[in-house]
């Protein structure tokens, strides 16, 4: 599979995609930086599966290797967990010549990335994502961060990795629910950037759900290409272009926060958020019902929810007010105007958002 480049001048890096790559993690790290000490951050689910092979590979190229595991799940993206990791780095004797490697899903990547950005005012950082969601989305682009009690990803930093190593074989160990969660982000790319890719996904649901190696390779590579194209043009969300990657996420982040982090997987919340965003776009006359139905059919077809759970609507709207796309206190949403194209739309009346959350088309 071809590598994907993220062209950011002195912060440029490549995404290496293939099979059976974890045993070459040491070579991957050594070719991108010279670190005398590497700290691998992982979680309690991933460590027994892949920790040993990665540590063994790293031990062959560095003077010292350490590994620290965190509890699995969204609740680990917290101030308390981050503070515990800072103390662990101190215990390991971590210094400016150390590097952080994130081995795991989106939670591990976001947390380890912010750890790298904040400790000793910035350490080299590499991503080895092991879930579909992390491979196609969160490991690419340099967004790192943690959650506050009622606001997701509000504290963090832009901190680009030195490289991303994607071994698609790790996807075989995901639960069906976790794998489907990643497919929400995959489908998102078709809606926001690539109508032909959306049609490819519509034509291959069986191969996706069977985790066919060739299909997964194509899907992961295309998603990385699409995200890299946006990140290279708007690395720090300064022009508004990168906001398109948050399609469905204004609704999703509120759903995650109000329901309690971990009740809904991120991709499940994104799927519901995408359905809400499409229905909102239809209400505003931006799209017709056919796009709403096509998106809904594909999401449901891969096992994702599209119905807003019974939650306090006032709490959801209040949570949305903390969204990073809010401008002068007014809600803004990424909405489609056709398949493969979305735009950031402002001045959406809260009462209309309430109707959408209540299930109105």
PAPARO-19165 format. One record per residue (C-alpha): residue number from 1; residue in one letter; z, x, y. Coordinates in Angstrom, 2 decimals. Each point is the difference from the previous one (the first is absolute). Example, Ala and Ser with C-alpha at 12.3 -4.5 7.8 and 13.67 -1.06 7.14 Angstrom:
# PAPARO-19165
+------+------+---------+---------+---------+
| resi | resn |      pz |      px |      py |
+------+------+---------+---------+---------+
|    1 |    A |    7.80 |   12.30 |   -4.50 |
|    2 |    S |   -0.66 |    1.37 |    3.44 |
+------+------+---------+---------+---------+
This chain:
# PAPARO-19165
+------+------+---------+---------+---------+
| resi | resn |      pz |      px |      py |
+------+------+---------+---------+---------+
|    1 |    X |    0.00 |    0.00 |    0.00 |
|    2 |    X |   -0.83 |    1.35 |    3.46 |
|    3 |    X |    2.80 |    1.15 |    2.28 |
|    4 |    X |    0.55 |   -1.99 |    3.19 |
|    5 |    X |    0.53 |    1.85 |    3.27 |
|    6 |    X |    2.27 |   -1.14 |    2.82 |
|    7 |    X |   -1.43 |    1.81 |    3.03 |
|    8 |    X |    2.76 |    0.50 |    2.57 |
|    9 |    X |   -0.76 |    3.41 |    1.42 |
|   10 |    X |    2.88 |    2.40 |   -0.77 |
|   11 |    X |    1.74 |   -2.79 |   -1.95 |
|   12 |    X |   -2.98 |   -0.67 |   -2.28 |
|   13 |    X |    0.57 |   -0.32 |   -3.72 |
|   14 |    X |   -1.73 |   -1.18 |   -3.14 |
|   15 |    X |    0.78 |   -2.61 |   -2.61 |
|   16 |    X |   -0.64 |    1.22 |   -3.54 |
|   17 |    X |   -0.65 |   -2.85 |   -2.45 |
|   18 |    X |   -0.36 |    0.28 |   -3.76 |
|   19 |    X |    1.66 |   -0.25 |   -3.40 |
|   20 |    X |    2.58 |    2.31 |   -1.62 |
|   21 |    X |    0.78 |    1.73 |    3.29 |
|   22 |    X |    3.81 |    0.06 |    0.00 |
|   23 |    X |    0.11 |    3.16 |   -2.12 |
|   24 |    X |   -1.92 |    1.73 |    2.82 |
|   25 |    X |    2.43 |   -1.00 |    2.76 |
|   26 |    X |    1.12 |    3.60 |    0.48 |
|   27 |    X |   -3.56 |    1.21 |    0.56 |
|   28 |    X |   -0.58 |   -2.90 |    2.38 |
|   29 |    X |    3.07 |    0.89 |    2.08 |
|   30 |    X |   -0.63 |    3.76 |   -0.04 |
|   31 |    X |   -3.58 |   -0.44 |    1.23 |
|   32 |    X |    1.20 |   -1.91 |    3.07 |
|   33 |    X |    3.10 |    1.86 |    1.13 |
|   34 |    X |    2.24 |    2.93 |   -0.78 |
|   35 |    X |    3.46 |   -1.41 |   -0.67 |
|   36 |    X |    2.74 |    2.04 |   -1.61 |
|   37 |    X |    1.95 |   -3.17 |   -0.72 |
|   38 |    X |   -1.22 |   -3.48 |   -0.95 |
|   39 |    X |    2.12 |   -3.16 |   -0.10 |
|   40 |    X |   -1.46 |   -2.90 |   -1.98 |
|   41 |    X |    1.21 |   -3.44 |    1.12 |
|   42 |    X |   -0.50 |   -2.69 |   -2.63 |
|   43 |    X |    1.76 |   -3.12 |   -1.28 |
|   44 |    X |    1.93 |   -0.96 |   -3.11 |
|   45 |    X |   -3.03 |   -1.69 |   -1.58 |
|   46 |    X |   -2.53 |    2.77 |    0.61 |
|   47 |    X |    2.17 |    3.03 |   -0.73 |
|   48 |    X |    0.25 |   -0.51 |   -3.78 |
|   49 |    X |   -3.75 |   -0.65 |   -0.21 |
|   50 |    X |   -1.47 |    2.78 |    2.10 |
|   51 |    X |    2.81 |    2.14 |    1.43 |
|   52 |    X |    0.01 |    2.65 |   -2.71 |
|   53 |    X |   -3.75 |    0.67 |   -0.03 |
|   54 |    X |   -0.12 |    0.32 |    3.81 |
|   55 |    X |    3.08 |    2.25 |    0.17 |
|   56 |    X |   -1.37 |    2.22 |   -2.76 |
|   57 |    X |   -3.29 |    0.39 |    1.85 |
|   58 |    X |    1.72 |    0.76 |    3.31 |
|   59 |    X |    2.35 |    2.51 |   -1.59 |
|   60 |    X |   -2.98 |    2.18 |   -0.80 |
|   61 |    X |   -0.97 |    0.45 |    3.66 |
|   62 |    X |    3.25 |   -0.13 |    2.02 |
|   63 |    X |    3.23 |    1.96 |    0.01 |
|   64 |    X |    2.19 |   -3.11 |   -0.10 |
|   65 |    X |   -0.50 |   -3.67 |   -0.88 |
|   66 |    X |    2.43 |   -2.86 |    0.37 |
|   67 |    X |   -0.32 |   -3.70 |   -0.72 |
|   68 |    X |    1.97 |   -2.90 |    1.41 |
|   69 |    X |   -0.27 |   -3.60 |   -1.15 |
|   70 |    X |    0.72 |   -3.13 |    1.99 |
|   71 |    X |    0.57 |   -3.58 |   -1.22 |
|   72 |    X |   -3.32 |   -1.77 |   -0.55 |
|   73 |    X |   -0.94 |   -2.78 |    2.38 |
|   74 |    X |   -0.44 |   -0.91 |    3.65 |
|   75 |    X |    3.74 |    0.13 |    0.77 |
|   76 |    X |   -0.17 |    3.82 |   -0.24 |
|   77 |    X |   -1.99 |    0.10 |    3.24 |
|   78 |    X |    3.27 |    0.01 |    1.94 |
|   79 |    X |    1.99 |    2.12 |    2.42 |
|   80 |    X |    2.65 |    0.56 |   -2.66 |
|   81 |    X |   -2.47 |    1.26 |   -2.58 |
|   82 |    X |   -1.72 |    2.24 |    2.55 |
|   83 |    X |    3.35 |    1.47 |    1.06 |
|   84 |    X |    0.89 |    0.71 |   -3.64 |
|   85 |    X |   -3.32 |    1.84 |   -0.41 |
|   86 |    X |    0.65 |    2.09 |    3.13 |
|   87 |    X |    3.30 |    1.08 |   -1.55 |
|   88 |    X |   -1.73 |    0.75 |   -3.30 |
|   89 |    X |   -2.53 |    2.26 |    1.74 |
|   90 |    X |    2.88 |    1.85 |    1.63 |
|   91 |    X |    1.60 |    0.42 |   -3.42 |
|   92 |    X |   -3.27 |    1.39 |   -1.37 |
|   93 |    X |   -0.18 |    2.59 |    2.77 |
|   94 |    X |   -3.19 |   -1.52 |    1.38 |
|   95 |    X |   -1.52 |    1.87 |    2.95 |
|   96 |    X |   -3.22 |    0.16 |    2.02 |
|   97 |    X |   -1.80 |    1.69 |   -2.90 |
|   98 |    X |    0.78 |   -2.90 |   -2.31 |
|   99 |    X |   -2.39 |   -2.86 |   -0.74 |
|  100 |    X |    0.60 |   -3.61 |   -1.00 |
|  101 |    X |   -2.05 |   -1.65 |   -2.75 |
|  102 |    X |    0.08 |   -3.80 |   -0.36 |
|  103 |    X |   -0.44 |   -1.03 |   -3.64 |
|  104 |    X |   -0.03 |   -3.78 |   -0.33 |
|  105 |    X |   -1.07 |   -3.20 |    1.68 |
|  106 |    X |   -0.07 |   -1.17 |    3.58 |
|  107 |    X |    3.78 |   -0.03 |    0.47 |
|  108 |    X |    0.31 |    3.61 |   -1.15 |
|  109 |    X |   -2.96 |    1.09 |    2.12 |
|  110 |    X |    1.20 |   -1.72 |    3.17 |
|  111 |    X |    3.56 |    1.27 |   -0.39 |
|  112 |    X |   -0.89 |    3.55 |   -1.06 |
|  113 |    X |   -2.55 |    0.22 |    2.80 |
|  114 |    X |    2.60 |   -0.93 |    2.62 |
|  115 |    X |    2.42 |    2.41 |   -1.65 |
|  116 |    X |   -2.59 |    2.77 |    0.41 |
|  117 |    X |   -0.76 |   -0.99 |    3.60 |
|  118 |    X |    3.65 |   -0.03 |    1.03 |
|  119 |    X |    1.73 |    2.82 |   -1.90 |
|  120 |    X |   -0.01 |    3.37 |    1.78 |
|  121 |    X |   -2.34 |   -1.69 |    2.53 |
|  122 |    X |   -2.81 |   -0.19 |   -2.51 |
|  123 |    X |   -0.79 |    1.31 |   -3.49 |
|  124 |    X |   -3.30 |    0.21 |   -1.85 |
|  125 |    X |   -0.57 |   -3.11 |   -2.07 |
|  126 |    X |   -2.29 |   -0.99 |   -2.88 |
|  127 |    X |   -0.57 |   -3.33 |   -1.71 |
|  128 |    X |   -0.34 |   -0.63 |   -3.75 |
|  129 |    X |   -0.19 |   -3.82 |   -0.12 |
|  130 |    X |    0.50 |   -1.64 |   -3.39 |
|  131 |    X |   -0.56 |   -3.70 |    0.78 |
|  132 |    X |   -3.17 |   -1.82 |    0.92 |
|  133 |    X |    1.40 |   -1.11 |    3.36 |
|  134 |    X |    0.94 |    3.56 |    0.92 |
|  135 |    X |   -3.26 |    1.48 |   -1.27 |
|  136 |    X |   -2.26 |   -2.33 |    1.98 |
|  137 |    X |    2.10 |   -0.41 |    3.13 |
|  138 |    X |    3.42 |    1.38 |    0.85 |
|  139 |    X |   -0.55 |    3.62 |   -1.09 |
|  140 |    X |   -2.92 |    0.39 |    2.41 |
|  141 |    X |    0.27 |    0.10 |    3.79 |
|  142 |    X |    3.36 |    1.56 |    0.78 |
|  143 |    X |    2.11 |   -3.09 |    0.69 |
|  144 |    X |    3.57 |    0.60 |   -1.10 |
|  145 |    X |    3.17 |   -1.97 |    0.58 |
|  146 |    X |    2.94 |   -2.12 |   -0.99 |
|  147 |    X |    1.04 |   -3.63 |    0.45 |
|  148 |    X |    2.64 |   -1.55 |    2.21 |
|  149 |    X |    1.86 |   -3.07 |   -1.25 |
|  150 |    X |   -2.42 |   -2.47 |    1.62 |
|  151 |    X |   -3.02 |    2.17 |    0.78 |
|  152 |    X |   -2.20 |    1.89 |   -2.45 |
|  153 |    X |   -1.30 |    3.51 |    0.77 |
|  154 |    X |    1.26 |   -0.11 |    3.58 |
|  155 |    X |    1.56 |    3.49 |   -0.13 |
|  156 |    X |   -2.24 |    2.85 |   -1.04 |
|  157 |    X |   -2.53 |    2.63 |    0.99 |
|  158 |    X |   -3.64 |    0.90 |   -0.34 |
|  159 |    X |    0.15 |    3.03 |   -2.31 |
|  160 |    X |   -3.18 |    0.90 |   -1.85 |
|  161 |    X |    0.20 |    1.49 |   -3.49 |
|  162 |    X |   -1.68 |    3.31 |   -0.78 |
|  163 |    X |   -1.77 |   -1.70 |   -2.86 |
|  164 |    X |    0.06 |   -3.00 |   -2.35 |
|  165 |    X |   -0.31 |    0.41 |   -3.79 |
|  166 |    X |   -0.93 |   -3.22 |   -1.81 |
|  167 |    X |    0.15 |   -0.13 |   -3.78 |
|  168 |    X |   -1.30 |   -3.45 |   -0.93 |
|  169 |    X |    1.50 |    0.33 |   -3.49 |
|  170 |    X |    3.40 |   -0.82 |    1.51 |
|  171 |    X |   -1.21 |   -3.56 |    0.64 |
|  172 |    X |    0.20 |   -0.70 |   -3.72 |
|  173 |    X |    3.80 |    0.15 |    0.15 |
|  174 |    X |    0.38 |   -2.64 |    2.72 |
|  175 |    X |    1.29 |   -3.46 |   -0.83 |
|  176 |    X |   -2.51 |   -2.82 |    0.36 |
|  177 |    X |    1.86 |   -1.30 |    3.06 |
|  178 |    X |    0.05 |    3.40 |    1.75 |
|  179 |    X |   -3.66 |    0.62 |   -0.79 |
|  180 |    X |   -1.00 |   -3.41 |    1.39 |
|  181 |    X |    2.01 |    0.79 |    3.12 |
|  182 |    X |   -2.26 |    2.99 |    0.60 |
|  183 |    X |   -3.09 |   -2.15 |   -0.40 |
|  184 |    X |    0.97 |   -1.91 |    3.16 |
|  185 |    X |   -0.64 |    3.13 |    2.07 |
|  186 |    X |   -3.24 |    0.61 |   -1.91 |
|  187 |    X |   -1.27 |   -3.50 |    0.83 |
|  188 |    X |    1.10 |    0.49 |    3.61 |
|  189 |    X |   -2.52 |    2.83 |    0.43 |
|  190 |    X |   -2.85 |   -2.25 |   -1.06 |
|  191 |    X |    0.98 |   -2.67 |    2.52 |
|  192 |    X |    0.50 |    2.36 |    2.94 |
|  193 |    X |   -2.73 |    2.58 |   -0.47 |
|  194 |    X |   -2.39 |   -0.39 |   -2.90 |
|  195 |    X |   -1.51 |   -3.32 |   -1.13 |
|  196 |    X |   -1.91 |    1.71 |   -2.82 |
|  197 |    X |    3.26 |    1.43 |   -1.33 |
|  198 |    X |    1.55 |   -3.48 |    0.08 |
|  199 |    X |   -2.96 |   -1.28 |   -2.03 |
|  200 |    X |    0.47 |    2.87 |   -2.48 |
|  201 |    X |    3.62 |   -1.07 |   -0.47 |
|  202 |    X |   -1.06 |   -3.64 |   -0.47 |
|  203 |    X |   -2.41 |    1.14 |   -2.73 |
|  204 |    X |    2.48 |    2.21 |   -1.89 |
|  205 |    X |    3.38 |   -1.78 |   -0.31 |
|  206 |    X |    0.19 |    0.56 |   -3.76 |
|  207 |    X |   -0.61 |    3.74 |    0.34 |
|  208 |    X |    2.60 |    0.22 |    2.75 |
|  209 |    X |    2.66 |   -1.82 |   -1.98 |
|  210 |    X |   -0.83 |    2.03 |   -3.12 |
|  211 |    X |    0.45 |    3.15 |    2.13 |
|  212 |    X |   -3.35 |    1.35 |   -1.07 |
|  213 |    X |    0.03 |    3.70 |    0.91 |
|  214 |    X |   -3.49 |    0.10 |    1.52 |
|  215 |    X |    0.56 |   -3.15 |    2.07 |
|  216 |    X |    3.37 |    1.27 |    1.23 |
|  217 |    X |   -1.53 |    3.31 |    1.01 |
|  218 |    X |   -2.67 |   -1.75 |    2.05 |
|  219 |    X |    2.51 |   -2.35 |    1.62 |
|  220 |    X |    2.53 |    2.69 |    0.94 |
|  221 |    X |   -2.69 |    2.29 |    1.42 |
|  222 |    X |   -1.60 |   -2.76 |    2.07 |
|  223 |    X |    3.32 |   -1.16 |    1.44 |
|  224 |    X |    0.89 |    3.57 |    0.95 |
|  225 |    X |   -3.42 |    0.42 |    1.67 |
|  226 |    X |    0.46 |   -3.20 |    1.99 |
|  227 |    X |    3.51 |    0.87 |    1.14 |
|  228 |    X |   -0.97 |    3.58 |    0.86 |
|  229 |    X |   -2.84 |   -1.30 |    2.18 |
|  230 |    X |    2.49 |   -1.99 |    2.08 |
|  231 |    X |    2.72 |    2.65 |    0.14 |
|  232 |    X |   -2.39 |    2.70 |    1.21 |
|  233 |    X |   -0.97 |   -2.20 |    2.95 |
|  234 |    X |    3.47 |   -1.27 |    0.91 |
|  235 |    X |    2.66 |    2.18 |   -1.60 |
|  236 |    X |    2.95 |   -1.28 |    2.04 |
|  237 |    X |   -1.04 |   -3.61 |    0.72 |
|  238 |    X |   -0.93 |    0.76 |    3.58 |
|  239 |    X |   -3.38 |   -1.77 |    0.22 |
|  240 |    X |    0.85 |   -3.07 |   -2.05 |
|  241 |    X |   -2.47 |    0.81 |   -2.79 |
|  242 |    X |    2.65 |    1.02 |   -2.52 |
|  243 |    X |    1.67 |   -3.37 |    0.46 |
|  244 |    X |   -2.70 |   -1.53 |   -2.22 |
|  245 |    X |    1.74 |    1.63 |   -2.97 |
|  246 |    X |    2.90 |   -2.37 |    0.65 |
|  247 |    X |   -1.99 |   -3.11 |   -0.92 |
|  248 |    X |    2.51 |   -2.46 |   -1.47 |
|  249 |    X |    2.88 |    2.35 |    0.73 |
|  250 |    X |    1.53 |   -1.78 |    3.01 |
|  251 |    X |    0.71 |   -2.96 |   -2.26 |
|  252 |    X |    0.81 |    2.27 |   -2.95 |
|  253 |    X |    2.61 |    2.14 |    1.69 |
|  254 |    X |    1.82 |   -3.10 |    1.24 |
|  255 |    X |   -0.10 |   -1.51 |   -3.49 |
|  256 |    X |    1.46 |    3.18 |   -1.49 |
|  257 |    X |    2.77 |    0.29 |    2.57 |
|  258 |    X |    1.08 |   -3.65 |    0.00 |
|  259 |    X |   -0.13 |   -0.45 |   -3.77 |
|  260 |    X |    2.01 |    3.21 |   -0.50 |
|  261 |    X |   -1.72 |    3.30 |   -0.69 |
|  262 |    X |   -1.07 |    0.15 |   -3.63 |
|  263 |    X |   -0.21 |   -3.73 |   -0.68 |
|  264 |    X |   -3.72 |    0.09 |    0.74 |
|  265 |    X |   -1.93 |    3.15 |   -0.84 |
|  266 |    X |   -1.88 |    1.37 |    3.00 |
|  267 |    X |   -3.40 |   -0.92 |   -1.45 |
|  268 |    X |    1.18 |   -3.50 |   -0.84 |
|  269 |    X |    1.10 |   -0.48 |    3.61 |
|  270 |    X |   -3.33 |    1.45 |    1.20 |
|  271 |    X |   -1.92 |   -2.45 |   -2.19 |
|  272 |    X |    1.91 |   -2.94 |    1.48 |
|  273 |    X |   -0.45 |    1.51 |    3.46 |
|  274 |    X |   -3.76 |    0.35 |   -0.51 |
|  275 |    X |   -0.24 |   -3.65 |   -0.95 |
|  276 |    X |    2.02 |   -0.95 |    3.10 |
|  277 |    X |   -2.21 |    2.20 |    2.20 |
|  278 |    X |   -3.19 |   -1.48 |   -1.42 |
|  279 |    X |    1.26 |   -3.56 |    0.53 |
|  280 |    X |    1.04 |    0.92 |    3.54 |
|  281 |    X |   -3.48 |    1.41 |    0.66 |
|  282 |    X |   -1.53 |   -3.22 |   -1.31 |
|  283 |    X |    2.23 |   -2.10 |    2.28 |
|  284 |    X |   -1.20 |    2.10 |    2.94 |
|  285 |    X |   -3.64 |   -0.58 |   -0.97 |
|  286 |    X |   -0.66 |    3.64 |   -0.86 |
|  287 |    X |   -1.01 |   -0.61 |   -3.64 |
|  288 |    X |   -0.79 |   -2.96 |   -2.22 |
|  289 |    X |    1.83 |   -1.23 |   -3.09 |
|  290 |    X |   -2.26 |    1.92 |   -2.41 |
|  291 |    X |    1.51 |    3.37 |    0.89 |
|  292 |    X |    3.52 |   -1.41 |   -0.33 |
|  293 |    X |   -0.85 |   -1.30 |   -3.45 |
|  294 |    X |   -1.77 |    3.17 |   -1.18 |
|  295 |    X |    2.91 |    2.17 |    1.03 |
|  296 |    X |    2.51 |   -2.41 |   -1.54 |
|  297 |    X |   -1.94 |   -0.16 |   -3.28 |
|  298 |    X |   -0.16 |    3.78 |   -0.30 |
|  299 |    X |    3.70 |    0.44 |    0.80 |
|  300 |    X |    1.01 |   -2.68 |   -2.48 |
|  301 |    X |   -2.46 |    1.34 |   -2.56 |
|  302 |    X |    1.85 |    3.32 |   -0.19 |
|  303 |    X |    3.40 |   -1.67 |   -0.21 |
|  304 |    X |    1.15 |    0.05 |    3.61 |
|  305 |    X |    1.86 |   -2.79 |    1.83 |
|  306 |    X |   -1.46 |   -1.66 |    3.10 |
|  307 |    X |    2.66 |   -2.62 |    0.79 |
|  308 |    X |    2.74 |    0.63 |    2.56 |
|  309 |    X |    3.38 |   -0.28 |   -1.75 |
|  310 |    X |    2.64 |   -2.40 |    1.38 |
|  311 |    X |    1.48 |    2.13 |    2.79 |
|  312 |    X |    1.41 |   -0.75 |    3.44 |
|  313 |    X |   -3.04 |   -0.26 |    2.29 |
|  314 |    X |    2.00 |    0.90 |    3.11 |
|  315 |    X |    1.23 |    3.16 |   -1.73 |
|  316 |    X |   -3.56 |    0.92 |   -1.00 |
|  317 |    X |   -1.33 |   -0.41 |    3.54 |
|  318 |    X |    2.98 |    1.91 |    1.41 |
|  319 |    X |   -0.71 |    2.83 |   -2.46 |
|  320 |    X |   -3.65 |    0.04 |    1.10 |
|  321 |    X |    1.18 |    0.59 |    3.55 |
|  322 |    X |    1.04 |    3.50 |   -1.13 |
|  323 |    X |   -3.49 |    0.78 |   -1.30 |
|  324 |    X |   -1.54 |    3.15 |    1.48 |
|  325 |    X |   -3.09 |   -1.97 |    1.09 |
|  326 |    X |    2.03 |   -2.27 |    2.29 |
|  327 |    X |   -1.07 |    0.50 |    3.61 |
|  328 |    X |    2.15 |   -1.17 |    2.93 |
|  329 |    X |    1.89 |   -2.26 |   -2.41 |
|  330 |    X |   -3.15 |   -1.76 |   -1.21 |
|  331 |    X |   -1.08 |   -0.14 |   -3.62 |
|  332 |    X |   -3.25 |    1.69 |   -0.99 |
|  333 |    X |   -1.71 |   -0.24 |   -3.38 |
|  334 |    X |   -2.85 |    1.79 |   -1.76 |
|  335 |    X |   -2.45 |   -2.79 |   -0.84 |
|  336 |    X |   -3.41 |   -0.12 |   -1.68 |
|  337 |    X |   -3.14 |   -1.11 |    1.82 |
|  338 |    X |   -2.14 |    0.46 |   -3.12 |
|  339 |    X |    0.36 |    1.66 |   -3.38 |
|  340 |    X |    0.26 |    3.75 |    0.62 |
|  341 |    X |    1.06 |   -0.24 |    3.64 |
|  342 |    X |    3.34 |   -0.75 |    1.69 |
|  343 |    X |    1.33 |    0.22 |    3.54 |
|  344 |    X |    3.39 |    0.11 |    1.70 |
|  345 |    X |    0.56 |   -3.39 |    1.64 |
|  346 |    X |    2.77 |   -0.67 |    2.53 |
|  347 |    X |    1.72 |   -2.95 |    1.66 |
|  348 |    X |    0.43 |   -1.96 |   -3.22 |
|  349 |    X |    2.36 |   -2.93 |    0.71 |
|  350 |    X |    3.21 |    0.20 |   -2.08 |
|  351 |    X |   -0.32 |   -3.71 |   -0.83 |
|  352 |    X |   -3.37 |    0.66 |   -1.66 |
|  353 |    X |    1.52 |    2.87 |   -2.00 |
|  354 |    X |    2.75 |   -2.38 |   -1.07 |
|  355 |    X |   -2.59 |   -2.53 |   -1.26 |
|  356 |    X |   -1.76 |    2.71 |   -1.99 |
|  357 |    X |    3.28 |    1.16 |   -1.56 |
|  358 |    X |    0.79 |   -3.62 |   -0.87 |
|  359 |    X |   -3.21 |   -0.13 |   -1.99 |
|  360 |    X |   -2.34 |   -1.71 |    2.41 |
|  361 |    X |   -3.72 |    0.86 |   -0.11 |
+------+------+---------+---------+---------+
